[in-house]
Amino acid sequence: MISKSNFVSGLFGLIILTITIQSCKKDEPEPAKGIDLQLYEMAQETAGFTWYKNSDALLDKSSGSGHNYPLLRTRYNSTAATQLDSDGKVSANASFPEGSFVVKELTNNDGSIGLYAILYKKSDSEHADDRGWVWGYIYPNGDVATSAVDKGAICTGCHLQSESIDYMLMNKFFP
Ligand code: HEC
């Protein structure tokens, strides 16, 4: 038989558990939808991409990186790759055409991808910033780290630093 005091403390525990689950939920990232889902699906595609410096090797993150993963590598879709030189670096006066899609894979030490950082040139998107770029930040399971709806508010300041080329920073930090 369940005693009254056991019942009360059990009920109390259940209430605490429910409150804890509810408050944890609030901080959890949301699954991508709309523009973020579109960017996520495009980032999953790897066929037809060219790697920075023509190499898929994982690079140690640079001192200037605003991204919290130890390793990274960056790839360009065929439209964006028109702005790479024969060494696979961004050309000095590059201006990326519409449809350019650049993905930085932020990677853990075990080689698994931790986060996709995305730049997509799509001037006619309602989510493009005033230079025509849409900014994506999405986990590999499809959850959103920072929505493109924010128009790169937390990204652009750093990406406009000296020696950036049409926002691109790989050349500066991986010369
Ligand atoms: C504090 C500076 C900083 C902030 C903030 C930052 N980045 Fe970066 N980003 C870098 C640096 C430095 C690189 C060069 C590679 C590296 O070391 O990570 C880079 C590289 C990239 C690249 C590869 C293309 C290139 O050459 O730049 C993409 C795409 C990118 N970032 C997207 C984003 C997005 C999206 C955000 C915002 C959610 C963001 N970044 C915020 C510093 C920053």
py3Dmol code that shows the C-alpha trace and the ligand (Angstrom):
import py3Dmol

protein = """\
ATOM      1  CA  MET A   1       0.000   0.000   0.000  1.00  0.00           C
ATOM      2  CA  ILE A   2       1.294   3.517  -0.833  1.00  0.00           C
ATOM      3  CA  SER A   3       1.487   5.716   2.245  1.00  0.00           C
ATOM      4  CA  LYS A   4       0.209   9.254   2.079  1.00  0.00           C
ATOM      5  CA  SER A   5       3.672  10.770   2.601  1.00  0.00           C
ATOM      6  CA  ASN A   6       5.167   8.621  -0.185  1.00  0.00           C
ATOM      7  CA  PHE A   7       2.373   9.678  -2.472  1.00  0.00           C
ATOM      8  CA  VAL A   8       2.909  13.362  -1.692  1.00  0.00           C
ATOM      9  CA  SER A   9       6.702  13.226  -2.180  1.00  0.00           C
ATOM     10  CA  GLY A  10       6.200  11.226  -5.411  1.00  0.00           C
ATOM     11  CA  LEU A  11       3.792  13.840  -6.689  1.00  0.00           C
ATOM     12  CA  PHE A  12       6.191  16.609  -5.698  1.00  0.00           C
ATOM     13  CA  GLY A  13       9.025  14.874  -7.601  1.00  0.00           C
ATOM     14  CA  LEU A  14       6.838  14.568 -10.668  1.00  0.00           C
ATOM     15  CA  ILE A  15       6.019  18.275 -10.594  1.00  0.00           C
ATOM     16  CA  ILE A  16       9.723  19.217 -10.297  1.00  0.00           C
ATOM     17  CA  LEU A  17      10.571  16.855 -13.176  1.00  0.00           C
ATOM     18  CA  THR A  18       7.877  18.394 -15.376  1.00  0.00           C
ATOM     19  CA  ILE A  19       9.077  21.929 -14.610  1.00  0.00           C
ATOM     20  CA  THR A  20      12.695  20.927 -15.367  1.00  0.00           C
ATOM     21  CA  ILE A  21      11.769  19.349 -18.718  1.00  0.00           C
ATOM     22  CA  GLN A  22       9.692  22.383 -19.682  1.00  0.00           C
ATOM     23  CA  SER A  23      12.433  24.899 -18.848  1.00  0.00           C
ATOM     24  CA  CYS A  24      15.105  22.862 -20.680  1.00  0.00           C
ATOM     25  CA  LYS A  25      12.937  22.745 -23.765  1.00  0.00           C
ATOM     26  CA  LYS A  26      12.976  26.528 -24.090  1.00  0.00           C
ATOM     27  CA  ASP A  27      16.748  26.598 -24.729  1.00  0.00           C
ATOM     28  CA  GLU A  28      16.743  23.799 -27.276  1.00  0.00           C
ATOM     29  CA  PRO A  29      17.382  24.789 -30.899  1.00  0.00           C
ATOM     30  CA  GLU A  30      14.397  24.531 -33.213  1.00  0.00           C
ATOM     31  CA  PRO A  31      14.353  22.322 -36.335  1.00  0.00           C
ATOM     32  CA  ALA A  32      14.990  24.263 -39.537  1.00  0.00           C
ATOM     33  CA  LYS A  33      12.015  25.478 -41.536  1.00  0.00           C
ATOM     34  CA  GLY A  34      11.567  27.976 -44.416  1.00  0.00           C
ATOM     35  CA  ILE A  35      14.819  29.596 -45.519  1.00  0.00           C
ATOM     36  CA  ASP A  36      16.860  27.671 -42.897  1.00  0.00           C
ATOM     37  CA  LEU A  37      15.518  24.348 -44.150  1.00  0.00           C
ATOM     38  CA  GLN A  38      16.407  25.369 -47.709  1.00  0.00           C
ATOM     39  CA  LEU A  39      19.976  26.263 -46.682  1.00  0.00           C
ATOM     40  CA  TYR A  40      20.256  23.040 -44.669  1.00  0.00           C
ATOM     41  CA  GLU A  41      19.205  20.921 -47.636  1.00  0.00           C
ATOM     42  CA  MET A  42      21.611  22.762 -49.945  1.00  0.00           C
ATOM     43  CA  ALA A  43      24.463  22.277 -47.452  1.00  0.00           C
ATOM     44  CA  GLN A  44      23.857  18.501 -47.362  1.00  0.00           C
ATOM     45  CA  GLU A  45      24.686  18.372 -51.061  1.00  0.00           C
ATOM     46  CA  THR A  46      28.411  17.894 -51.674  1.00  0.00           C
ATOM     47  CA  ALA A  47      28.493  16.898 -55.352  1.00  0.00           C
ATOM     48  CA  GLY A  48      29.867  19.599 -57.660  1.00  0.00           C
ATOM     49  CA  PHE A  49      31.613  21.532 -54.878  1.00  0.00           C
ATOM     50  CA  THR A  50      35.261  22.650 -54.945  1.00  0.00           C
ATOM     51  CA  TRP A  51      37.282  22.743 -51.724  1.00  0.00           C
ATOM     52  CA  TYR A  52      39.322  25.745 -50.676  1.00  0.00           C
ATOM     53  CA  LYS A  53      42.868  25.268 -52.028  1.00  0.00           C
ATOM     54  CA  ASN A  54      41.495  22.184 -53.827  1.00  0.00           C
ATOM     55  CA  SER A  55      41.887  20.148 -50.632  1.00  0.00           C
ATOM     56  CA  ASP A  56      39.347  18.454 -48.365  1.00  0.00           C
ATOM     57  CA  ALA A  57      41.901  18.262 -45.512  1.00  0.00           C
ATOM     58  CA  LEU A  58      40.580  19.443 -42.148  1.00  0.00           C
ATOM     59  CA  LEU A  59      42.308  22.657 -41.044  1.00  0.00           C
ATOM     60  CA  ASP A  60      42.939  23.843 -37.499  1.00  0.00           C
ATOM     61  CA  LYS A  61      40.629  26.754 -36.812  1.00  0.00           C
ATOM     62  CA  SER A  62      42.286  30.135 -37.115  1.00  0.00           C
ATOM     63  CA  SER A  63      42.958  32.651 -34.358  1.00  0.00           C
ATOM     64  CA  GLY A  64      40.330  34.957 -35.887  1.00  0.00           C
ATOM     65  CA  SER A  65      37.544  32.404 -36.009  1.00  0.00           C
ATOM     66  CA  GLY A  66      34.276  33.262 -34.368  1.00  0.00           C
ATOM     67  CA  HIS A  67      33.304  29.625 -34.594  1.00  0.00           C
ATOM     68  CA  ASN A  68      33.761  27.255 -31.660  1.00  0.00           C
ATOM     69  CA  TYR A  69      34.968  24.032 -33.281  1.00  0.00           C
ATOM     70  CA  PRO A  70      38.594  22.875 -33.490  1.00  0.00           C
ATOM     71  CA  LEU A  71      38.658  21.987 -37.193  1.00  0.00           C
ATOM     72  CA  LEU A  72      37.133  23.253 -40.397  1.00  0.00           C
ATOM     73  CA  ARG A  73      37.081  23.055 -44.152  1.00  0.00           C
ATOM     74  CA  THR A  74      35.312  25.211 -46.731  1.00  0.00           C
ATOM     75  CA  ARG A  75      33.702  24.340 -50.056  1.00  0.00           C
ATOM     76  CA  TYR A  76      32.162  26.328 -52.938  1.00  0.00           C
ATOM     77  CA  ASN A  77      29.380  25.276 -55.319  1.00  0.00           C
ATOM     78  CA  SER A  78      30.147  25.496 -59.051  1.00  0.00           C
ATOM     79  CA  THR A  79      28.804  29.074 -59.274  1.00  0.00           C
ATOM     80  CA  ALA A  80      30.920  30.263 -56.338  1.00  0.00           C
ATOM     81  CA  ALA A  81      33.931  28.295 -57.611  1.00  0.00           C
ATOM     82  CA  THR A  82      34.089  30.653 -60.612  1.00  0.00           C
ATOM     83  CA  GLN A  83      35.635  33.118 -58.130  1.00  0.00           C
ATOM     84  CA  LEU A  84      38.484  30.764 -57.165  1.00  0.00           C
ATOM     85  CA  ASP A  85      41.886  30.880 -58.846  1.00  0.00           C
ATOM     86  CA  SER A  86      43.804  27.815 -60.027  1.00  0.00           C
ATOM     87  CA  ASP A  87      45.159  27.290 -56.477  1.00  0.00           C
ATOM     88  CA  GLY A  88      41.591  27.154 -55.172  1.00  0.00           C
ATOM     89  CA  LYS A  89      41.886  30.443 -53.322  1.00  0.00           C
ATOM     90  CA  VAL A  90      39.409  33.301 -53.679  1.00  0.00           C
ATOM     91  CA  SER A  91      40.548  35.675 -56.444  1.00  0.00           C
ATOM     92  CA  ALA A  92      41.763  39.078 -55.284  1.00  0.00           C
ATOM     93  CA  ASN A  93      38.848  41.085 -56.686  1.00  0.00           C
ATOM     94  CA  ALA A  94      36.217  38.384 -56.481  1.00  0.00           C
ATOM     95  CA  SER A  95      32.577  39.337 -56.595  1.00  0.00           C
ATOM     96  CA  PHE A  96      30.429  36.264 -56.133  1.00  0.00           C
ATOM     97  CA  PRO A  97      27.605  35.827 -58.677  1.00  0.00           C
ATOM     98  CA  GLU A  98      23.965  35.130 -57.788  1.00  0.00           C
ATOM     99  CA  GLY A  99      23.514  31.524 -56.677  1.00  0.00           C
ATOM    100  CA  SER A 100      26.965  31.284 -55.083  1.00  0.00           C
ATOM    101  CA  PHE A 101      26.841  28.908 -52.129  1.00  0.00           C
ATOM    102  CA  VAL A 102      29.757  28.643 -49.696  1.00  0.00           C
ATOM    103  CA  VAL A 103      29.755  26.143 -46.830  1.00  0.00           C
ATOM    104  CA  LYS A 104      32.213  26.001 -43.990  1.00  0.00           C
ATOM    105  CA  GLU A 105      32.040  22.663 -42.211  1.00  0.00           C
ATOM    106  CA  LEU A 106      32.949  23.252 -38.575  1.00  0.00           C
ATOM    107  CA  THR A 107      34.260  19.926 -37.407  1.00  0.00           C
ATOM    108  CA  ASN A 108      34.999  18.067 -34.160  1.00  0.00           C
ATOM    109  CA  ASN A 109      38.321  16.338 -33.454  1.00  0.00           C
ATOM    110  CA  ASP A 110      36.784  12.976 -34.452  1.00  0.00           C
ATOM    111  CA  GLY A 111      36.044  14.412 -37.917  1.00  0.00           C
ATOM    112  CA  SER A 112      32.285  14.665 -37.423  1.00  0.00           C
ATOM    113  CA  ILE A 113      30.640  17.898 -38.543  1.00  0.00           C
ATOM    114  CA  GLY A 114      29.483  20.076 -35.646  1.00  0.00           C
ATOM    115  CA  LEU A 115      27.906  22.972 -37.504  1.00  0.00           C
ATOM    116  CA  TYR A 116      27.425  24.308 -41.029  1.00  0.00           C
ATOM    117  CA  ALA A 117      28.286  27.988 -41.539  1.00  0.00           C
ATOM    118  CA  ILE A 118      26.735  29.098 -44.818  1.00  0.00           C
ATOM    119  CA  LEU A 119      26.884  32.063 -47.168  1.00  0.00           C
ATOM    120  CA  TYR A 120      24.369  32.132 -50.046  1.00  0.00           C
ATOM    121  CA  LYS A 121      24.260  34.971 -52.607  1.00  0.00           C
ATOM    122  CA  LYS A 122      20.568  35.499 -53.257  1.00  0.00           C
ATOM    123  CA  SER A 123      19.846  39.219 -53.588  1.00  0.00           C
ATOM    124  CA  ASP A 124      16.132  38.760 -54.212  1.00  0.00           C
ATOM    125  CA  SER A 125      15.627  36.786 -50.994  1.00  0.00           C
ATOM    126  CA  GLU A 126      13.767  38.686 -48.299  1.00  0.00           C
ATOM    127  CA  HIS A 127      16.444  37.355 -45.933  1.00  0.00           C
ATOM    128  CA  ALA A 128      19.427  38.743 -47.877  1.00  0.00           C
ATOM    129  CA  ASP A 129      21.500  41.466 -46.227  1.00  0.00           C
ATOM    130  CA  ASP A 130      22.221  44.722 -48.069  1.00  0.00           C
ATOM    131  CA  ARG A 131      25.060  43.042 -49.994  1.00  0.00           C
ATOM    132  CA  GLY A 132      22.800  40.282 -51.270  1.00  0.00           C
ATOM    133  CA  TRP A 133      24.037  37.500 -48.969  1.00  0.00           C
ATOM    134  CA  VAL A 134      21.906  35.132 -46.884  1.00  0.00           C
ATOM    135  CA  TRP A 135      23.638  33.832 -43.717  1.00  0.00           C
ATOM    136  CA  GLY A 136      23.010  30.318 -42.412  1.00  0.00           C
ATOM    137  CA  TYR A 137      24.176  28.591 -39.214  1.00  0.00           C
ATOM    138  CA  ILE A 138      22.733  25.106 -38.884  1.00  0.00           C
ATOM    139  CA  TYR A 139      23.568  21.909 -36.987  1.00  0.00           C
ATOM    140  CA  PRO A 140      24.016  18.671 -38.968  1.00  0.00           C
ATOM    141  CA  ASN A 141      20.775  17.259 -37.483  1.00  0.00           C
ATOM    142  CA  GLY A 142      18.872  20.172 -39.041  1.00  0.00           C
ATOM    143  CA  ASP A 143      18.433  22.278 -35.905  1.00  0.00           C
ATOM    144  CA  VAL A 144      19.022  25.998 -36.340  1.00  0.00           C
ATOM    145  CA  ALA A 145      21.921  27.640 -34.472  1.00  0.00           C
ATOM    146  CA  THR A 146      21.217  31.142 -35.830  1.00  0.00           C
ATOM    147  CA  SER A 147      18.373  31.731 -38.256  1.00  0.00           C
ATOM    148  CA  ALA A 148      18.949  33.346 -41.656  1.00  0.00           C
ATOM    149  CA  VAL A 149      16.035  35.586 -40.715  1.00  0.00           C
ATOM    150  CA  ASP A 150      18.565  37.507 -38.559  1.00  0.00           C
ATOM    151  CA  LYS A 151      20.376  38.503 -41.810  1.00  0.00           C
ATOM    152  CA  GLY A 152      23.796  37.695 -40.387  1.00  0.00           C
ATOM    153  CA  ALA A 153      23.516  40.276 -37.600  1.00  0.00           C
ATOM    154  CA  ILE A 154      26.078  38.408 -35.471  1.00  0.00           C
ATOM    155  CA  CYS A 155      28.279  37.527 -38.474  1.00  0.00           C
ATOM    156  CA  THR A 156      28.722  40.582 -40.679  1.00  0.00           C
ATOM    157  CA  GLY A 157      30.776  42.747 -38.302  1.00  0.00           C
ATOM    158  CA  CYS A 158      33.558  40.188 -38.165  1.00  0.00           C
ATOM    159  CA  HIS A 159      33.268  39.244 -41.845  1.00  0.00           C
ATOM    160  CA  LEU A 160      33.688  42.868 -42.969  1.00  0.00           C
ATOM    161  CA  GLN A 161      37.165  43.166 -41.418  1.00  0.00           C
ATOM    162  CA  SER A 162      40.125  44.378 -43.497  1.00  0.00           C
ATOM    163  CA  GLU A 163      41.275  42.023 -46.267  1.00  0.00           C
ATOM    164  CA  SER A 164      37.940  40.251 -46.505  1.00  0.00           C
ATOM    165  CA  ILE A 165      36.913  39.714 -50.124  1.00  0.00           C
ATOM    166  CA  ASP A 166      33.149  39.994 -50.667  1.00  0.00           C
ATOM    167  CA  TYR A 167      32.901  38.877 -46.976  1.00  0.00           C
ATOM    168  CA  MET A 168      35.238  35.887 -47.470  1.00  0.00           C
ATOM    169  CA  LEU A 169      37.914  35.360 -44.814  1.00  0.00           C
ATOM    170  CA  MET A 170      39.581  32.070 -45.812  1.00  0.00           C
ATOM    171  CA  ASN A 171      42.317  33.846 -47.824  1.00  0.00           C
ATOM    172  CA  LYS A 172      43.231  36.091 -44.923  1.00  0.00           C
ATOM    173  CA  PHE A 173      43.459  33.328 -42.295  1.00  0.00           C
ATOM    174  CA  PHE A 174      44.648  30.480 -44.542  1.00  0.00           C
ATOM    175  CA  PRO A 175      46.940  32.254 -47.028  1.00  0.00           C
TER     176      PRO A 175
END
"""
ligand_1 = """\
43
HEC
C 34.634 36.801 -34.750
C 34.674 36.660 -36.170
C 33.637 35.847 -36.925
C 32.258 35.785 -36.742
C 31.419 36.491 -35.703
C 31.757 34.913 -37.780
N 32.768 34.450 -38.558
Fe 32.610 33.243 -40.191
N 34.625 33.204 -40.385
C 35.523 33.865 -39.572
C 36.885 33.516 -39.959
C 38.172 34.032 -39.323
C 36.772 32.641 -41.050
C 37.926 31.943 -41.782
C 37.994 30.491 -41.360
C 38.117 30.292 -39.874
O 39.200 30.461 -39.311
O 37.112 29.950 -39.247
C 35.345 32.484 -41.309
C 34.826 31.742 -42.346
C 33.486 31.638 -42.653
C 32.937 31.001 -43.842
C 33.772 30.425 -44.982
C 33.904 31.449 -46.116
C 34.949 32.536 -45.874
O 35.995 32.523 -46.523
O 34.705 33.421 -45.044
C 31.585 31.070 -43.745
C 30.576 30.549 -44.764
C 31.261 31.746 -42.495
N 32.438 32.083 -41.857
C 29.981 31.995 -42.039
C 29.692 32.684 -40.856
C 28.356 32.850 -40.325
C 27.101 32.313 -40.965
C 28.480 33.593 -39.181
C 27.405 34.046 -38.231
C 26.438 33.078 -37.774
C 29.899 33.865 -38.998
N 30.592 33.305 -40.024
C 30.407 34.590 -37.932
C 35.217 34.734 -38.559
C 33.941 34.985 -38.070
"""
view = py3Dmol.view(width=600, height=400)
view.addModel(protein, "pdb")
view.setStyle({"model": 0}, {"cartoon": {"style": "trace"}})
view.addModel(ligand_1, "xyz")
view.setStyle({"model": 1}, {"stick": {}})
view.zoomTo()
view.show()
